[in-house]
Amino acid sequence: MSLRYKIVVAIAVLVLALGVGGTLHARLTLSSISQDDLEKRGVAVANDVASHAPEPLLTNDIYGLYQHISAVLATNTDIRYIVVLDPQGGVKASTFSSGLPKGLREANAVPPGQLSSVKTLNTSEGSMVDVAMPILGGDAGTVRLGISRESAESQVARLTFNLLALTGGVLVAGLAAAYVLATLFTRPLARLAEAARAVGRGELSQQVAIESRDEVGRLATAFNTMTEQLREKEEDRTRLLEKVMSAQEEERKRIARELHDEAGQALSSLMLGLKHLEETCLSPSEKGKAAELRSLAADTLELTHDLALELRPSALDDLGLVAALERYVKDYARKYGIHLDFHAAALEDKRLPAQEEIALYRIVQEALTNVAKHAAARHVSVLLEERNGTTVLIVEDDGKGFDIETVMSSAGHSRRLGLLGMEERAALIGGRLTIESRPGAGTAVFVEVPRAIDGHGTDPDPHR
């Protein structure tokens, strides 16, 4: 769940908690207040009836007593019944038309020494507040009065519904406001997250707009500072890597030249001397020994020549990348016994920038070395072509493949170092290297290098 929706959910939970909690608290409070009001009013009405009852009882004016309680009942719509009992519990006057309901007489009685008794009864008409009030301390009888709680409960229910409806309205408005505010608050964080992902992909030029001076603004400032420092360090690392690889290539070239010129010439002179010695020797054993030494010198000369080509093929400088690769793959197929196809499209008569040719040659060299060491492949194809101003190199084999994530996560794995080296070489010439492989399905190495050729198709590097 995104931070924006977390904020919205948190506000929704807070509004619901406050609304529902406040509604429940208000309902309980109002129920208690309404119950207390009903009881007080019931006691007051019962006390009024009890104060008027002695005279009719003493004069045996039952009709006058009935008229009085009927008048009280008529002016109080929520009072359901009024009953006047004699000291023995007999009914003297009642608003019930068909006698007391069963159990009503015994349901509430005034304990000795108390002024009244109030109880809540569950009747066929709902919940009632029943009040028992003694007349002349109980000597003249008791007044029983019942007030329905229906009106008070309906008011509490109506108020509860209104509060819940208000909570719902506040919740909807709060959610809308929370979504807008959360969007405004999290938008800079979303841009920061996207910029961080871009930096993770290697796009170190990312900068985030600073829209405020709060914590998010300070975070954006720190992020921009970090990316700037990373970019500077990456530029320093790239320049250093370029110098290291350039020095490495120069050293390879120097050693290859010395092997080819000095060591090659020395071995050639040694072979000529051994041949002359073989021809002038009189003893057959000496001739055989001289011939054996000349053969060993020839093998050493060939080995030295191959080593010089491995270090720095002269064809790469003299004839270009296509010719150098044609010679390399030919020697590779002969050396390892692997069927290898090489195709160069639209680049046969063109020269690439020197650094690009060297990098692509080394990538092919490393890829084919990995094939020979690890792939157990029978067929390998190398494709070099130009597509819409982009140099494309593909090295594909039908070997056993490998799990890329496993290899790249192995810190000490030699193949990982080779893959990283190929990626670095591609990056130094502004290219991108992609590797596709899975166990049992072979491996394909793709390199794409956008390059600029002038209008005459000449090499843009004048210092070849």
C-alpha distance (Angstrom), angle and dihedral (degrees) to the residues before:
residue distance angle dihedral
M1 . . .
S2 3.78 . .
L3 3.79 122.0 .
R4 3.80 90.5 -111.3
Y5 3.79 93.0 58.9
K6 3.79 91.1 42.8
I7 3.81 88.5 57.6
V8 3.82 91.3 47.2
V9 3.81 92.1 48.2
A10 3.82 91.5 46.8
I11 3.81 91.6 52.2
A12 3.82 91.1 45.4
V13 3.80 91.0 51.6
L14 3.82 90.4 46.9
V15 3.83 93.0 49.8
L16 3.81 91.8 46.1
A17 3.79 92.3 47.4
L18 3.79 92.9 49.1
G19 3.81 93.9 41.6
V20 3.79 97.9 45.4
G21 3.80 92.7 38.9
G22 3.79 91.8 48.9
T23 3.81 91.4 46.3
L24 3.80 92.4 51.1
H25 3.78 91.3 46.7
A26 3.82 91.4 48.4
R27 3.81 91.1 47.3
L28 3.79 92.8 51.6
T29 3.80 91.9 45.0
L30 3.80 93.5 47.9
S31 3.80 91.9 46.1
S32 3.79 89.8 52.6
I33 3.81 92.5 46.7
S34 3.81 93.2 47.0
Q35 3.80 91.1 48.2
D36 3.79 90.7 50.0
D37 3.84 91.5 47.8
L38 3.79 91.8 49.3
E39 3.78 91.6 50.1
K40 3.82 92.8 48.3
R41 3.81 92.4 47.0
G42 3.79 91.3 46.3
V43 3.80 90.9 51.4
A44 3.83 90.3 47.6
V45 3.82 93.7 49.8
A46 3.81 92.6 43.5
N47 3.80 89.5 49.1
D48 3.82 90.0 51.5
V49 3.81 91.2 51.1
A50 3.82 91.1 46.0
S51 3.82 91.0 51.2
H52 3.84 91.4 53.5
A53 3.81 96.3 41.2
P54 3.88 102.5 73.7
E55 3.81 96.5 69.9
P56 3.85 96.3 50.6
L57 3.80 90.0 43.4
L58 3.80 93.8 50.3
T59 3.81 92.2 46.4
N60 3.80 90.8 40.4
D61 3.81 89.5 -122.3
I62 3.81 94.2 154.4
Y63 3.77 93.1 159.1
G64 3.80 91.9 54.6
L65 3.82 88.7 49.5
Y66 3.79 90.5 50.0
Q67 3.80 91.1 49.9
H68 3.79 90.4 51.7
I69 3.81 95.8 51.1
S70 3.82 90.0 43.1
A71 3.80 89.6 53.9
V72 3.82 90.5 49.7
L73 3.82 90.3 49.2
A74 3.81 91.5 49.3
T75 3.81 93.9 52.3
N76 3.84 93.9 47.6
T77 3.79 109.3 55.1
D78 3.79 94.9 -173.8
I79 3.85 92.6 55.7
R80 3.82 105.9 96.1
Y81 3.76 101.5 -176.4
I82 3.84 145.1 3.7
V83 3.79 121.4 -164.9
V84 3.82 129.0 -177.5
L85 3.81 113.2 -156.2
D86 3.82 128.1 -169.5
P87 3.82 119.8 -127.9
Q88 3.81 90.0 -90.3
G89 3.82 92.2 53.2
G90 3.76 96.7 -103.0
V91 3.79 118.4 143.8
K92 3.80 112.9 -107.5
A93 3.85 97.3 169.8
S94 3.79 132.0 -1.4
T95 3.78 140.0 172.6
F96 3.81 89.5 -144.4
S97 3.79 109.6 104.2
S98 3.80 95.4 -155.5
G99 3.78 104.8 34.7
L100 3.78 133.4 -86.1
P101 3.79 117.6 -39.4
K102 3.75 113.7 -109.9
G103 3.79 113.3 -82.9
L104 3.78 96.0 8.1
R105 3.85 94.3 110.1
E106 3.82 92.9 54.9
A107 3.82 95.2 39.2
N108 3.80 95.8 83.9
A109 3.80 131.2 19.2
V110 3.79 131.8 167.1
P111 3.79 110.3 -111.7
P112 3.79 115.4 -131.8
G113 3.80 112.9 -84.4
Q114 3.86 95.7 19.0
L115 3.80 125.4 112.4
S116 3.82 95.1 -141.9
S117 3.78 144.6 -13.6
V118 3.81 125.5 -133.7
K119 3.81 123.8 -168.9
T120 3.80 136.6 164.7
L121 3.79 113.1 -124.9
N122 3.79 130.7 -168.3
T123 3.78 107.9 -136.9
S124 3.80 137.6 167.6
E125 3.81 88.0 -92.4
G126 3.80 93.8 51.4
S127 3.75 133.9 -98.4
M128 3.82 115.7 -11.7
V129 3.80 134.7 -168.8
D130 3.82 102.9 -137.3
V131 3.84 117.7 -160.9
A132 3.80 124.0 -167.1
M133 3.83 114.2 -163.8
P134 3.87 121.7 180.0
I135 3.83 119.3 -132.0
L136 3.82 112.3 -133.3
G137 3.79 90.2 -11.1
G138 3.80 90.6 -48.6
D139 3.77 95.8 -58.6
A140 3.82 91.7 108.9
G141 3.79 96.4 37.1
T142 3.81 138.8 -95.5
V143 3.80 136.6 -70.8
R144 3.81 116.7 -138.9
L145 3.79 118.6 -164.9
G146 3.81 130.9 178.5
I147 3.81 124.9 -159.0
S148 3.82 119.7 -170.3
R149 3.80 117.0 -126.9
E150 3.81 91.9 -155.2
S151 3.81 96.2 98.1
A152 3.80 93.2 47.1
E153 3.80 92.1 46.2
S154 3.80 91.8 48.9
Q155 3.80 89.9 52.3
V156 3.79 90.9 49.5
A157 3.83 90.3 47.8
R158 3.80 91.6 48.6
L159 3.77 91.9 49.6
T160 3.81 89.9 46.9
F161 3.80 90.8 52.5
N162 3.80 90.9 48.7
L163 3.78 91.1 50.6
L164 3.81 91.5 48.6
A165 3.80 90.5 48.1
L166 3.80 89.1 49.7
T167 3.81 89.1 49.6
G168 3.81 89.7 52.1
G169 3.78 91.7 49.9
V170 3.79 91.8 47.5
L171 3.82 89.0 47.0
V172 3.81 92.8 53.7
A173 3.79 92.5 45.4
G174 3.81 90.7 43.6
L175 3.80 92.1 50.5
A176 3.80 91.5 50.5
A177 3.79 92.0 47.3
A178 3.80 91.4 43.5
Y179 3.81 91.9 51.1
V180 3.80 92.1 50.2
L181 3.80 93.3 45.3
A182 3.81 92.8 43.4
T183 3.80 89.6 50.7
L184 3.79 90.8 50.9
F185 3.80 92.2 45.8
T186 3.81 97.0 44.2
R187 3.79 98.3 40.9
P188 3.83 92.3 83.5
L189 3.81 89.0 46.6
A190 3.81 90.2 50.6
R191 3.80 89.7 52.1
L192 3.79 89.1 48.4
A193 3.82 90.7 50.8
E194 3.82 91.7 49.3
A195 3.79 90.9 47.9
A196 3.81 90.2 48.8
R197 3.82 90.1 52.5
A198 3.80 89.3 49.7
V199 3.81 90.4 51.1
G200 3.80 87.9 49.8
R201 3.82 87.7 56.2
G202 3.79 89.2 53.2
E203 3.82 99.5 -99.0
L204 3.79 96.0 135.7
S205 3.81 94.8 168.3
Q206 3.81 90.5 77.4
Q207 3.80 115.5 127.4
V208 3.81 127.6 179.3
A209 3.80 122.1 -140.7
I210 3.82 111.9 -117.2
E211 3.80 107.6 -135.8
S212 3.80 101.3 167.5
R213 3.78 143.6 17.0
D214 3.79 96.6 -125.7
E215 3.81 126.8 102.7
V216 3.82 91.9 -71.0
G217 3.81 90.5 50.9
R218 3.80 90.9 50.3
L219 3.80 89.3 48.2
A220 3.82 90.2 51.9
T221 3.81 90.1 49.5
A222 3.80 91.0 50.5
F223 3.82 89.8 47.4
N224 3.80 92.5 51.6
T225 3.80 90.2 48.6
M226 3.79 90.4 49.4
T227 3.82 93.8 49.6
E228 3.80 90.9 47.2
Q229 3.80 90.7 52.0
L230 3.80 90.7 45.7
R231 3.79 90.9 49.8
E232 3.79 91.7 50.4
K233 3.80 91.5 47.4
E234 3.81 90.6 47.2
E235 3.80 90.5 50.2
D236 3.81 89.8 49.8
R237 3.80 90.5 47.4
T238 3.80 91.5 48.0
R239 3.80 92.5 49.5
L240 3.79 90.5 47.3
L241 3.79 91.2 47.6
E242 3.80 90.5 49.2
K243 3.78 90.0 52.1
V244 3.80 92.1 46.6
M245 3.81 92.9 49.5
S246 3.79 91.8 42.9
A247 3.80 90.3 50.7
Q248 3.81 89.1 45.8
E249 3.81 91.6 52.9
E250 3.79 91.8 46.3
E251 3.78 90.1 50.1
R252 3.81 90.3 47.8
K253 3.80 89.3 50.1
R254 3.82 92.2 49.0
I255 3.81 93.9 47.6
A256 3.82 91.8 44.5
R257 3.81 90.4 50.6
E258 3.80 91.9 48.6
L259 3.79 91.3 47.7
H260 3.79 91.3 47.8
D261 3.79 97.4 42.4
E262 3.77 109.3 28.4
A263 3.80 103.1 24.2
G264 3.81 91.5 36.4
Q265 3.77 92.9 49.8
A266 3.80 91.6 46.0
L267 3.79 92.0 50.9
S268 3.82 90.7 45.7
S269 3.81 90.1 52.3
L270 3.80 89.3 47.2
M271 3.80 90.6 52.6
L272 3.83 91.3 50.2
G273 3.79 90.9 49.5
L274 3.80 91.9 48.5
K275 3.81 90.1 48.9
H276 3.80 90.5 51.8
L277 3.79 89.8 46.7
E278 3.81 90.0 49.8
E279 3.80 90.7 52.3
T280 3.82 95.4 47.6
C281 3.80 97.6 43.8
L282 3.79 114.2 106.5
S283 3.78 98.4 -166.4
P284 3.87 115.8 78.7
S285 3.81 90.4 -142.2
E286 3.80 91.2 55.0
K287 3.82 90.9 47.1
G288 3.81 89.9 51.9
K289 3.79 91.6 48.4
A290 3.82 91.4 49.3
A291 3.82 90.6 48.7
E292 3.81 90.7 49.8
L293 3.79 91.6 50.7
R294 3.84 90.9 47.4
S295 3.81 90.1 52.1
L296 3.81 90.1 49.6
A297 3.81 90.1 49.6
A298 3.83 89.6 49.9
D299 3.81 91.0 52.0
T300 3.80 90.1 47.8
L301 3.80 90.2 49.8
E302 3.80 90.8 51.7
L303 3.81 91.1 46.8
T304 3.80 90.1 49.5
H305 3.79 90.1 49.0
D306 3.84 91.4 50.9
L307 3.79 90.8 47.4
A308 3.79 90.7 51.5
L309 3.79 90.3 51.0
E310 3.81 90.8 49.3
L311 3.77 91.3 51.3
R312 3.82 96.3 46.6
P313 3.79 123.3 -17.7
S314 3.78 111.1 -141.7
A315 3.80 89.5 -145.0
L316 3.82 89.2 67.0
D317 3.81 91.0 62.8
D318 3.79 97.9 33.8
L319 3.82 105.1 37.3
G320 3.80 105.8 15.0
L321 3.78 139.9 -116.3
V322 3.81 98.8 -53.7
A323 3.80 94.5 53.6
A324 3.81 92.2 43.9
L325 3.81 91.9 50.9
E326 3.80 92.5 46.5
R327 3.78 89.9 55.4
Y328 3.81 93.8 42.5
V329 3.82 96.3 50.5
K330 3.79 90.2 46.0
D331 3.80 91.7 54.6
Y332 3.83 90.0 41.7
A333 3.81 93.2 54.5
R334 3.80 90.9 47.9
K335 3.81 93.6 46.8
Y336 3.83 98.7 46.4
G337 3.80 101.0 27.3
I338 3.82 92.8 -125.2
H339 3.81 121.6 141.9
L340 3.80 105.2 -119.1
D341 3.81 129.5 -176.2
F342 3.79 121.1 -161.9
H343 3.81 123.5 -170.0
A344 3.81 127.4 177.0
A345 3.79 116.2 -171.4
A346 3.83 125.0 -167.2
L347 3.81 91.6 -11.2
E348 3.80 103.6 79.7
D349 3.81 94.5 103.0
K350 3.79 98.7 29.0
R351 3.75 131.7 88.8
L352 3.77 122.2 -145.3
P353 3.82 124.8 -149.1
A354 3.79 110.5 -71.0
Q355 3.80 95.3 -115.8
E356 3.80 90.9 48.5
E357 3.80 92.9 50.8
I358 3.80 92.0 49.2
A359 3.81 92.9 47.1
L360 3.82 94.1 48.2
Y361 3.81 91.3 46.1
R362 3.82 91.6 51.6
I363 3.83 91.1 46.9
V364 3.81 90.6 53.7
Q365 3.80 89.7 45.4
E366 3.82 92.5 51.6
A367 3.83 93.3 43.6
L368 3.81 92.9 51.1
T369 3.81 90.8 44.9
N370 3.82 88.8 55.5
V371 3.81 89.7 49.0
A372 3.80 91.3 53.2
K373 3.81 93.4 45.8
H374 3.79 103.3 39.8
A375 3.81 116.0 6.1
A376 3.84 104.0 65.9
A377 3.81 86.0 -151.7
R378 3.80 127.0 171.6
H379 3.79 98.6 -163.5
V380 3.80 130.5 34.2
S381 3.79 128.2 179.2
V382 3.79 127.9 -163.4
L383 3.81 118.6 -165.0
L384 3.80 124.0 -173.3
E385 3.79 118.6 178.6
E386 3.77 146.4 139.9
R387 3.81 118.5 -112.5
N388 3.81 119.1 -177.1
G389 3.78 94.6 -31.9
T390 3.80 93.6 -41.5
T391 3.77 125.9 111.4
V392 3.80 109.1 -134.5
L393 3.80 124.0 -164.6
I394 3.82 122.0 -175.0
V395 3.81 125.2 -177.7
E396 3.80 111.7 -176.9
D397 3.81 132.0 173.7
D398 3.81 137.5 179.2
G399 3.81 94.3 -134.2
K400 3.76 130.8 128.3
G401 3.82 94.5 -79.3
F402 3.78 125.7 -153.1
D403 3.79 143.3 -125.9
I404 3.80 105.4 -91.3
E405 3.82 96.5 -157.4
T406 3.80 92.4 50.7
V407 3.80 93.0 49.7
M408 3.81 94.7 44.0
S409 3.81 91.5 49.5
S410 3.83 92.7 52.5
A411 3.79 103.7 94.6
G412 3.80 96.3 -162.0
H413 3.80 99.4 37.0
S414 3.82 111.7 126.7
R415 3.80 92.3 -147.3
R416 3.80 89.7 54.7
L417 3.79 90.2 55.6
G418 3.80 89.6 50.5
L419 3.81 92.2 50.1
L420 3.80 91.4 47.9
G421 3.80 89.4 49.5
M422 3.80 90.5 53.5
E423 3.81 90.8 48.4
E424 3.80 91.0 50.4
R425 3.80 92.6 49.7
A426 3.80 91.3 49.5
A427 3.82 91.6 47.8
L428 3.81 92.6 50.1
I429 3.82 90.7 61.0
G430 3.81 92.7 44.0
G431 3.78 94.7 -101.3
R432 3.77 136.7 126.9
L433 3.79 126.6 -127.7
T434 3.80 122.0 -155.3
I435 3.80 126.3 -175.7
E436 3.80 123.8 -160.6
S437 3.78 119.1 -172.1
R438 3.77 143.8 132.6
P439 3.80 131.6 177.9
G440 3.79 111.6 -75.1
A441 3.81 95.1 7.0
G442 3.80 104.3 83.3
T443 3.80 129.0 -119.9
A444 3.79 134.8 -86.9
V445 3.81 124.8 -166.2
F446 3.82 116.1 -161.3
V447 3.80 124.1 -168.5
E448 3.80 123.0 -176.9
V449 3.81 120.1 -173.1
P450 3.81 119.5 178.7
R451 3.79 106.8 -146.9
A452 3.80 136.2 -174.9
I453 3.82 118.7 -130.8
D454 3.80 119.0 -177.2
G455 3.77 123.4 -124.3
H456 3.82 93.4 -88.6
G457 3.80 94.8 50.1
T458 3.81 93.1 -114.5
D459 3.74 126.4 148.9
P460 3.83 109.6 -87.0
D461 3.80 89.6 -147.2
P462 3.82 106.9 80.6
H463 3.81 92.8 -178.8
R464 3.80 98.9 66.2
